[in-house]
Amino acid sequence: MIGLQEKIVHRNLRGRILPALTAFFTIGFFIFLVSGESAFSQAPGALRVMTTIFPLKEFARAVGGDRVQAELLLPPGAEAHNWEPKPSDFAKIGKADVFIYIGPMMEPWAAKVLKAVNNPKLSVIEAGSGLALLDAKEPEPGSNHSHRGHPERHFDPHLWLDFSLDAKIVDSIARVFAERDPVQASFYRDRAEACKQRLADLDQAYRKNLTACRRRQIIIGGHSAFAYLARRYDLEQVALYGLSPNAEPTPRKLAGVIETARQHRAKYIFFETFVNPKLAQVLAKEAGIGTLVLHPGHNLTREQLAKNTGFLDLMKENLENLTRGLDCHGQ
């Protein structure tokens, strides 16, 4: 009888203790998410900067040096168009001094997140604001590129592939850093000028190498990520589908791209990192030509991250492949 009572007591205690422990750990985990401490290490005096895509993190670090701690929301290997923040990412933004994003066409979730973040001192940089953005030809079903607040306008968000626009973003970052840390304003301005010079040098290398090309068509077995690059260097982007990498090309579009490749006697079809290369490989096989990679530049793979690959490194590799793929002879 005593043994049975002990079992009943033990069962009752377990029924009370386990839910209590579960609640304790759940609350603890929630507090951890809200605290956001994992987003930034304790660097006294450094501006805490949260960015949405890789080039913005690179520019923030280039301008801020050791005066800032710049972090990236996007995990390694993630495709930016499909990614959405988790509650823990809300907390990271809330702990930042500066938040940098492209704009509603790239991060349609940003407005909602910023309203939810309880940080009145947060400085926000919308990198695409005030720049000469390209209109998307048409809105795509399921695309995240709609410009919230302006439903009649749809913009191409891949503006970081125009290095002249990047220079203006760098200026915006330097201005906000100087506002947040006025004692170091000249430090940020000097570093911004150095960063802009590197971008100008890269831009000049692109102009030099892409001026005299036998072919002007960048035929891409993926989505239309390279319109800004094409506009800057007087090239033509021929992509398998539009702005959303989730779109499905029609058989007619497939046939049209193959015909364009044959008509212009293309030697290569380009494919993107973070997008399945199978369609590009099918196109290349049908056209009897090779494939080359083009980096959209918004993120790094885990392998690139391990090698400490920079944004300019990706763009220099793009230039090499464009020079080869378009049969260019730089002057």
C-alpha angles and dihedrals in degrees: 000000000000090000091054092050091050090053091050092049091047091050092049093049091049089050090055101037100047095055089046092052091046091051091047094053092042091053090045092052091048090051089050091053093048094046091056090197092145091065095069134027117223104273107163113230096001119131110243109226126186119194133185103214135030101253091054091053090049092051092047091052092045091054098037103038111178090343091077138047106213120190135181124230093200112087118230112278095015120136106234096213093061099037123105127182124257125218089265089058090054087057092050091054090047091056094050128098092208130026118196124191137156100241145266092305092062103027108030088168095061098088092054093046094048090052090052095048113094100212115112091180094058113122112214125203116193097196096198095051113118095005128124097261125188118239116237111240091234139344113264126219110255093010120141092209099093114127103236112222092024104062092169092060126065119186134198105242099198093096095135088078088073105075093199088061089047089059090057090049089053089054091052091050092049091049094052093044089052091050091052094042107024094169088067097040095119090049091056093044093051093049091046090055091050091050092049090051091055089050090048091051090051091048090052091050090053091049092048095048099038099046098083106041127145089218129040099185120099100203108199127191089206141045129324099269100136106061094113091052091047092049093049096052101032095252131138122238114214106184131179092230141359136270097307117077087205093067120111116226117227121236087248091056091048091052091046094054091048090050091049090051091051094043093054093038092237117192097199143026114212124226130191133237111245091030122092106259095207095098091049089050091050091050092048092049092050091048093043095236140113135260133239131185126244119191116222084202100217095116146002131244116235089255092053090047091053089052091050090239114186132212091250089051090057092048092049089052088050090053092051092051094044091050090052097039096048093041094239130179108199119215 
